[in-house]
Amino acid sequence: MSAEATCPRLPASGAAAVQSWGRSGRRAPRTALLAVVVLLAATPTAARAHGPIAPVASSYFAKVLQVPPGVDAQVVDGDLRMWLHVPADRSVVVLDYRGAPYLRFSRDGVAVNHNSAMYYLNQTPFAQTPPPDLTARTAPSWHRVSDGHVYEWHDGRLHALASVALTPGASFVGRWRVPLRVDGRPAAIDGGLWHAEDPSIVWFWPIVVLLGCVLAARRVRRRRLDELVARTLAMVGLVAVAIAGLGLQLHGRPTVSIFQLVELAFILAFVAWGLWRVRLGRPGYFAAFLIAIGAIWAGAVLIPTLLHGFVLIALPAFLARGVTVICLGTGAGLLLLGFRLLDHDDRDSVPSQTAEGFDREARDVESLA
């Protein structure tokens, strides 16, 4: 019996079908995995102008102008929180909105008065309504919260003036005061609040221009051009990610924590890996996608710098906004080119795999014949 009788010939359309199935089968799991990574990266750490977690920009900025001798005070997160350091040999009591004692700094550490209205208003994640019978004369109920002599708390007096209407072109909003008792004597932390206009929407225009250039390069459909554009975008984006990481992690609140230094080390290690991968090897789709995710994440965290007047991280305002634009533009462009590089790899690998399968099937048929 002939080979044709025992095994029917595969139609000509069968090869194309197998090739198409192979390409889609190879692409499906990768695309699904990358889609999950994109969705995860699209929800970065909260960085709102008045958000609860390390805002990177704000429309208002509060500054300490005068403190009692020997006491160190700083405003954290633009106009949201007060940081206070008191020497161990001093006694300082911070008064709340009603004049009742809220915090007590002493040799034993820092204590919070649970019979203060500010104690209830500063509860997280949601503020509580103070009992109506609390007054400035209510007996304190002290609870120690720290053995040290440094404490940080949310203080609405810093940004209470933000609701005041400003005259056009004005930047200074007004003065604020946090009353204290230092060693039993009245004192206060005095400061001012400033406002800055939002940046121009023109900052978003370079992102649109860059994406337009990337789309134009994709229409040429040449692998060498795609790889050149991808390599350029990746290198520029990685440098921007490194600068963004330095600005974010070296921003003291008011000091730089160990966790920030560890996170900065991971960011710089990722940038070093990406530069090595792109510089020495051909920019494959997997590296392009990873670098794109890193750039988009950094740009998303820094987006408030394009929306609010004061930049709070450890970078000049112009540099921070430029880095944001570069991260968003290069990241989005690399995502577009990553799918094109994936198509190039599929065209190179699937036909050869299909041909090997047909050769193996032909040898099996000949052996049966």
KAJO-V378537 format. One record per pair of residues at least 24 apart in sequence whose C-alpha atoms are under 8 Angstrom apart, sorted by sequence separation. I is the first residue (numbers start at 1). J is the second residue. D is the distance in whole Angstrom. If there is no record, write none. Layout:
# KAJO-V378537
I,J,D / I,J,D
This chain:
# KAJO-V378537
115,139,7 / 116,140,8 / 171,195,5 / 299,323,8 / 300,324,8 / 115,140,6 / 170,195,8 / 171,196,6 / 242,267,7 / 299,324,5 / 114,140,7 / 115,141,6 / 241,267,8 / 242,268,6 / 298,324,7 / 299,325,7 / 113,140,6 / 114,141,5 / 299,326,8 / 113,141,5 / 114,142,6 / 299,327,5 / 300,328,7 / 112,141,8 / 113,142,5 / 114,143,7 / 242,271,6 / 298,327,7 / 299,328,5 / 50,80,8 / 112,142,5 / 113,143,6 / 241,271,7 / 298,328,8 / 111,142,6 / 112,143,5 / 122,153,8 / 296,327,6 / 111,143,5 / 112,144,6 / 122,154,7 / 161,193,7 / 239,271,7 / 295,327,5 / 296,328,5 / 111,144,4 / 112,145,7 / 238,271,6 / 295,328,6 / 110,144,6 / 111,145,5 / 159,193,7 / 100,135,7 / 101,136,8 / 109,144,7 / 110,145,6 / 111,146,7 / 158,193,7 / 295,330,7 / 296,331,5 / 100,136,4 / 109,145,8 / 110,146,5 / 238,274,7 / 295,331,5 / 296,332,7 / 98,135,7 / 99,136,5 / 100,137,7 / 109,146,6 / 110,147,6 / 238,275,7 / 294,331,8 / 98,136,6 / 100,138,8 / 109,147,4 / 110,148,7 / 292,330,7 / 293,331,7 / 101,140,7 / 108,147,6 / 109,148,5 / 110,149,6 / 235,274,8 / 292,331,4 / 108,148,8 / 109,149,5 / 110,150,8 / 234,274,8 / 235,275,6 / 291,331,7 / 292,332,7 / 110,151,7 / 234,275,8 / 292,333,8 / 292,334,5 / 106,149,8 / 235,278,7 / 291,334,8 / 292,335,6 / 105,149,7 / 234,278,7 / 289,334,7 / 288,334,6 / 289,335,6 / 231,278,6 / 288,335,7 / 231,279,8 / 288,337,8 / 289,338,6 / 288,338,6 / 231,283,6 / 285,337,8 / 286,338,7 / 230,283,7 / 238,291,7 / 241,294,7 / 245,298,8 / 285,338,5 / 234,288,7 / 237,291,8 / 241,295,6 / 244,298,7 / 284,338,8 / 285,339,7 / 227,282,7 / 237,292,8 / 240,295,8 / 285,340,8 / 227,283,6 / 285,341,5 / 234,291,7 / 238,295,7 / 241,298,6 / 284,341,6 / 285,342,5 / 230,288,7 / 234,292,8 / 237,295,6 / 284,342,8 / 88,149,6 / 251,312,8 / 87,149,7 / 251,313,5 / 252,314,8 / 86,149,6 / 250,313,8 / 251,314,5 / 85,149,6 / 86,150,7 / 250,314,6 / 85,150,4 / 248,313,6 / 84,150,6 / 85,151,7 / 247,313,6 / 248,314,7 / 83,150,7 / 84,151,6 / 247,314,5 / 83,151,6 / 84,152,6 / 246,314,8 / 247,315,5 / 83,152,4 / 82,152,6 / 83,153,7 / 81,152,7 / 82,153,6 / 81,153,5 / 82,154,6 / 81,154,4 / 82,155,6 / 247,320,8 / 80,154,6 / 81,155,6 / 80,155,6 / 80,156,7 / 244,320,7 / 81,158,8 / 80,158,7 / 79,158,6 / 80,159,7 / 244,323,7 / 79,159,6 / 99,179,8 / 243,323,7 / 244,324,8 / 241,323,8 / 95,178,7 / 96,179,8 / 240,323,5 / 94,178,8 / 95,179,6 / 240,324,8 / 94,179,6 / 95,180,6 / 94,180,5 / 95,181,8 / 240,326,7 / 241,327,7 / 93,180,6 / 94,181,7 / 240,327,6 / 92,180,7 / 93,181,5 / 92,181,6 / 93,182,7 / 237,326,6 / 92,182,5 / 236,326,8 / 237,327,6 / 91,182,6 / 92,183,6 / 90,182,7 / 91,183,5 / 92,184,8 / 90,183,6 / 91,184,8 / 237,330,6 / 236,330,7 / 237,331,7 / 62,158,6 / 234,330,7 / 62,159,7 / 233,330,5 / 233,331,8 / 60,159,8 / 233,333,7 / 234,334,7 / 233,334,7 / 60,162,7 / 203,306,7 / 230,334,6 / 201,306,8 / 200,306,8 / 199,306,6 / 230,337,6 / 198,306,8 / 199,307,6 / 230,338,8 / 198,307,6 / 199,308,6 / 198,308,5 / 199,309,6 / 197,308,7 / 198,309,5 / 226,337,7 / 196,308,8 / 197,309,5 / 196,309,5 / 79,193,8 / 195,309,8 / 196,310,6 / 226,340,8 / 227,341,8 / 226,341,7 / 73,189,8 / 203,321,8 / 207,325,6 / 211,329,7 / 223,341,8 / 68,187,7 / 206,325,7 / 207,326,7 / 210,329,6 / 214,333,6 / 218,337,7 / 68,188,7 / 210,330,8 / 67,188,7 / 68,189,7 / 204,325,7 / 207,328,7 / 208,329,8 / 211,332,7 / 215,336,8 / 223,344,7 / 67,189,5 / 203,325,7 / 207,329,5 / 211,333,6 / 214,336,8 / 218,340,8 / 66,189,6 / 67,190,7 / 206,329,8 / 210,333,7 / 214,337,8 / 65,189,8 / 66,190,5 / 64,189,7 / 65,190,6 / 66,191,7 / 64,190,6 / 65,191,5 / 64,191,4 / 65,192,7 / 63,191,5 / 64,192,7 / 62,191,7 / 63,192,6 / 62,192,6 / 63,193,7 / 62,193,4 / 61,193,6 / 62,194,6 / 60,193,7 / 61,194,5 / 60,194,6 / 61,195,6 / 60,195,5 / 59,195,6 / 60,196,6 / 59,196,6 / 59,197,7 / 59,198,7 / 83,254,8 / 77,253,7 / 76,253,6 / 76,254,7 / 74,254,7 / 56,248,8 / 78,312,7 / 77,312,7 / 56,301,8 / 56,302,7 / 58,304,8 / 57,304,6 / 58,305,8 / 56,304,7 / 57,305,5 / 56,305,7 / 59,308,5 / 60,309,8 / 61,310,7 / 58,308,5 / 59,309,5 / 60,310,7 / 57,308,6 / 58,309,6 / 59,310,6 / 41,293,6 / 57,309,7 / 58,310,5 / 41,294,8 / 44,297,6 / 57,310,5 / 58,311,7 / 42,296,8 / 47,301,6 / 57,311,4 / 58,312,7 / 34,289,8 / 38,293,7 / 41,296,8 / 42,297,7 / 46,301,7 / 47,302,7 / 49,304,6 / 56,311,6 / 57,312,5 / 37,293,8 / 41,297,6 / 44,300,7 / 45,301,7 / 48,304,6 / 56,312,5 / 57,313,8 / 44,301,6 / 47,304,7 / 55,312,7 / 56,313,6 / 42,300,8 / 49,308,7 / 27,342,8 / 27,346,8 / 26,346,8 / 23,346,6 / 23,347,8 / 23,350,6 / 22,350,6 / 19,350,6 / 19,351,6 / 22,354,8 / 19,354,6 / 18,354,7 / 15,354,8 / 7,365,7 / 3,365,6 / 3,366,7 / 3,368,7 / 3,369,5 / 2,369,6 / 1,369,7
